[in-house]
Amino acid sequence: MSEEQESVDFSRIHTGGGYSSDFDSDAERDKRSTRYDLIPQQTKTTEKVANKRELEDEYGREEGKIHRMQILSMDAYTRHKKYVNDYIQYYGGSENFFKRDSSKDKTDMDVIKENHKFLWDDEEADTWEKRLAKKYYDKLFKEYCITDLSRYKENKVAMRWRIEKEVVEGKGHFSCGNRKCDEKNGLRSWEVNFAYVEGGEKKNALVKLRLCPDCSYKLNYHHKKKEILPKQRKRDKRSESKNKKHKSRRESPTPDTDEDNPEASSSKQKETSSEDEKSIWSGPAKVSEEKSRDEEFEDYFEDMFL
């Protein structure tokens, strides 16, 4: 080799798209040279800037969509609270200005207390308050009363009807009717003329109470009330009538006297038989009336509910 080295022109080497070989065909060389033609050529263009008003309108539309989605996703209370907070934030003020006046609010119990009556007549309830109180009154059990004898020395006695829970527990019927007493022995029934003031008018009502001996003393502290005693059953009356018939038969003359006067006894028998025949043909036959099931239950429970 000579000291003077030949210079290599790399630009000529890369004109073919890379290191070429003498064995490459012309077609392959064309492919290498045209493979970069697939990339689109970018031309430098000057685009106009959008108008400021159009930009503001587009931004407002996008923000409105987001705001509507947030509002629709809220419930009524949170939406109202948000509006109030936004108003206070932008215009100032205090939250007390937005608070509702709750001094005139009333619950169902308040309405019932205002329109309640101890005894309702057949008059129509013209307002919804009276209809609500009448509906509550219809659910009460008005057989026995519950009383409050805490101020019996002042001759002041409070009474009310029983509710369903007290009826189930037997309060006022199988136990003492005093509100603060649960005695179950020695109960006595009382009929009281309850005088009360309702709607500025004085009214009276006959009510029944079941009280123990101590509470009965408190009830009769000023005036003796009428006590309800258990009535005799009709069965007992029937047994008494049967006993009277047996006694009357025993008191009738003995058969010895009939033997002494056979003619008198025969004449009496003829008279009774003729009277029986006349009574049979004098009118329609008497049919024994059978008691219904309700009447039998009334006879059975007559003493129990006193």
C-alpha positions in Angstrom: 0.0 0.0 0.0 1.1 3.5 -0.7 1.3 6.1 2.0 -1.2 8.3 0.3 -4.6 6.9 1.2 -7.4 7.5 -1.2 -10.2 9.7 0.3 -13.7 8.1 0.6 -16.8 10.1 -0.4 -19.6 8.9 2.0 -22.2 11.0 0.2 -21.9 8.9 -2.8 -22.3 5.7 -0.7 -25.5 6.9 0.8 -27.1 8.2 -2.3 -28.5 4.8 -2.9 -30.3 4.7 0.5 -27.6 2.8 2.4 -24.7 0.6 1.8 -25.2 -0.9 -1.6 -23.8 -4.0 -3.1 -22.8 -4.7 -6.6 -25.2 -7.6 -6.6 -28.3 -5.4 -5.9 -30.7 -4.9 -8.7 -31.9 -1.6 -9.9 -35.4 -2.3 -8.6 -34.2 -2.8 -5.1 -32.3 0.5 -5.3 -35.5 2.3 -6.4 -37.4 0.8 -3.4 -34.8 2.0 -1.0 -34.8 5.5 -2.5 -38.7 5.8 -2.5 -39.6 4.3 0.9 -39.5 7.7 2.6 -41.9 9.1 0.1 -44.9 7.6 2.1 -44.6 10.3 4.8 -46.7 13.2 3.8 -44.8 16.4 3.4 -45.8 19.1 5.8 -46.2 22.5 4.3 -45.9 25.5 6.5 -49.2 27.5 6.6 -50.2 30.5 8.6 -53.5 29.7 10.5 -55.7 32.5 11.8 -56.3 32.8 15.6 -59.9 32.3 16.7 -62.0 35.2 17.6 -62.1 36.1 21.3 -65.9 36.2 21.4 -66.2 32.8 19.9 -63.8 31.4 22.4 -65.8 32.9 25.3 -69.0 31.4 23.8 -67.5 28.0 23.5 -66.1 28.1 27.0 -69.5 29.2 28.4 -71.3 26.4 26.7 -68.9 23.8 28.2 -69.1 25.3 31.6 -72.9 25.4 31.4 -73.0 21.6 30.6 -70.8 20.8 33.6 -72.9 23.1 35.9 -76.2 21.5 34.8 -74.8 18.0 35.3 -73.8 19.0 38.9 -77.2 20.5 39.7 -79.1 17.6 38.3 -77.1 15.1 40.4 -78.1 16.9 43.6 -81.2 16.3 45.7 -83.6 19.2 46.5 -82.1 20.0 49.9 -78.5 20.1 48.8 -79.5 22.2 45.7 -81.3 24.7 47.9 -78.4 24.8 50.3 -76.0 25.5 47.5 -78.1 28.3 46.1 -78.3 29.9 49.6 -74.6 29.7 50.1 -73.9 31.1 46.7 -76.3 34.0 47.4 -74.6 34.8 50.8 -71.2 34.5 49.1 -72.0 36.9 46.3 -74.4 39.3 48.0 -73.6 39.0 51.7 -75.9 38.6 54.6 -76.6 35.9 57.3 -78.2 32.5 57.2 -80.8 33.6 59.8 -82.5 35.6 57.1 -83.3 32.3 55.2 -84.5 30.3 58.2 -88.2 29.4 58.2 -90.4 30.5 61.1 -91.2 27.3 62.9 -93.2 28.8 65.8 -96.5 27.9 64.1 -95.6 24.3 63.2 -97.9 21.6 64.5 -97.6 17.8 64.5 -100.5 15.4 64.2 -100.6 15.0 68.0 -100.9 18.8 68.5 -103.8 18.9 66.1 -105.5 16.0 67.9 -105.1 17.7 71.3 -106.6 20.9 70.1 -109.7 19.2 68.5 -110.1 16.2 70.8 -113.5 15.5 72.4 -114.4 13.2 75.2 -117.6 12.2 73.4 -118.3 12.8 69.7 -121.8 13.3 68.4 -123.0 12.3 65.0 -122.1 15.7 63.6 -119.9 15.8 60.6 -116.3 16.9 60.8 -116.1 19.7 58.4 -112.3 20.3 58.6 -109.4 18.0 58.3 -108.3 18.7 61.9 -111.7 17.5 63.2 -111.6 14.5 60.9 -108.2 13.6 62.3 -109.4 13.9 65.9 -112.6 11.9 65.1 -110.5 9.1 63.5 -108.4 8.9 66.6 -111.5 8.8 68.8 -113.0 5.9 66.8 -109.9 3.8 67.6 -110.4 4.2 71.4 -112.2 1.6 73.5 -115.0 3.2 75.4 -116.2 0.4 77.8 -114.1 1.4 80.8 -112.1 4.5 81.7 -108.6 5.2 83.0 -108.6 7.8 85.8 -106.0 10.0 87.5 -106.7 10.4 91.3 -103.6 12.4 92.2 -105.8 15.4 93.2 -108.7 13.6 94.7 -108.7 15.7 97.9 -109.4 18.8 95.7 -112.4 16.9 94.1 -110.6 16.9 90.8 -110.6 13.6 88.9 -109.3 13.2 85.3 -110.6 10.5 83.0 -109.9 9.2 79.5 -110.7 6.2 77.3 -108.5 3.2 77.0 -106.1 2.5 74.1 -105.5 -0.8 72.4 -102.4 -1.6 74.4 -104.2 -1.1 77.7 -107.0 -3.3 76.5 -104.6 -6.1 75.6 -102.9 -5.8 79.0 -106.2 -5.7 80.8 -105.6 -2.3 82.3 -108.8 -0.8 83.7 -110.6 -4.1 83.5 -108.7 -6.9 85.1 -106.4 -4.5 87.0 -107.1 -1.2 88.7 -108.2 1.6 86.5 -106.1 4.2 88.3 -103.2 5.4 86.1 -100.6 4.8 88.8 -102.0 1.6 90.3 -101.7 -2.0 89.0 -103.6 -3.9 91.8 -105.6 -6.9 90.5 -107.3 -8.1 93.7 -110.6 -6.9 95.2 -111.7 -4.8 92.2 -115.0 -3.0 92.4 -117.0 -1.5 89.6 -118.3 2.1 89.9 -120.6 4.2 87.8 -119.6 7.9 87.8 -121.3 11.0 86.4 -118.2 12.6 85.0 -118.6 16.4 84.7 -116.1 18.2 82.6 -115.6 21.5 80.7 -115.0 21.2 76.9 -114.8 24.2 74.6 -116.0 26.5 77.3 -119.2 24.3 77.8 -120.0 22.1 80.8 -120.8 18.6 79.9 -121.7 15.3 81.7 -121.1 11.7 80.8 -121.8 8.4 82.6 -118.7 6.3 82.7 -117.6 3.0 84.4 -114.5 2.4 86.4 -112.8 -0.6 87.9 -110.8 0.3 91.0 -109.1 -1.4 93.9 -110.3 -0.7 97.5 -107.7 2.0 98.1 -108.5 3.8 94.9 -112.2 3.4 95.5 -111.8 5.2 98.8 -110.1 8.1 96.9 -112.9 8.2 94.3 -115.6 8.4 97.1 -113.6 10.8 99.2 -116.2 13.7 98.8 -119.3 11.9 97.4 -120.4 8.4 97.4 -120.6 7.0 93.9 -122.9 4.3 92.6 -121.4 0.8 92.8 -122.3 -1.7 90.1 -123.1 -5.0 91.7 -123.0 -8.3 89.7 -126.5 -9.3 88.6 -128.0 -12.8 89.2 -127.9 -14.9 86.1 -131.0 -16.0 84.4 -130.1 -19.6 85.1 -130.3 -18.9 88.8 -133.7 -17.4 88.4 -134.9 -20.5 86.5 -133.5 -22.8 89.2 -135.4 -20.7 91.8 -138.6 -21.0 89.9 -138.2 -24.8 89.6 -137.6 -25.0 93.4 -140.8 -23.0 94.0 -142.7 -25.4 91.8 -141.3 -28.4 93.7 -142.2 -26.8 97.0 -145.8 -26.1 95.8 -146.1 -29.7 94.8 -144.9 -30.9 98.2 -147.4 -28.6 99.9 -150.3 -30.2 97.9 -152.6 -32.7 99.8 -151.1 -36.2 100.5 -152.4 -39.2 98.6 -154.1 -40.4 101.9 -156.6 -37.6 101.6 -157.3 -38.6 98.0 -157.9 -42.1 99.0 -160.4 -40.9 101.6 -162.3 -38.8 99.0 -161.9 -40.6 95.6 -164.9 -38.8 94.1 -163.3 -35.3 94.9 -160.0 -36.3 93.4 -161.6 -37.6 90.2 -163.7 -34.5 89.8 -160.5 -32.3 90.2 -158.7 -34.3 87.5 -161.6 -33.9 85.2 -161.7 -30.1 85.8 -157.9 -29.8 85.1 -158.1 -31.9 82.0 -161.0 -29.8 80.7 -159.1 -26.5 81.4 -156.1 -27.9 79.6 -158.1 -28.7 76.5 -159.7 -25.3 76.5 -156.3 -23.6 76.8 -155.0 -25.7 73.9 -157.8 -24.6 71.6 -158.1 -21.1 72.8 -155.1 -19.8 70.8 -152.0 -20.7 68.8 -149.6 -23.2 70.3 -146.8 -21.7 72.3 -143.4 -22.4 70.7 -140.4 -22.4 73.0 -138.0 -19.8 71.6 -134.4 -21.0 71.3 -131.7 -18.6 72.3 -129.2 -17.3 69.8 -125.5 -17.8 70.2 -125.0 -14.1 71.0 -127.6 -14.3 73.8 -125.9 -17.3 75.3 -122.6 -15.5 75.3 -124.2 -12.5 77.0 -125.6 -14.7 79.7 -122.2 -16.4 80.1 -120.2 -13.1 80.3 -122.8 -11.1 82.2 -121.0 -11.2 85.5 -117.5 -11.1 84.0 -117.8 -7.7 82.5 -119.2 -6.0 85.6 
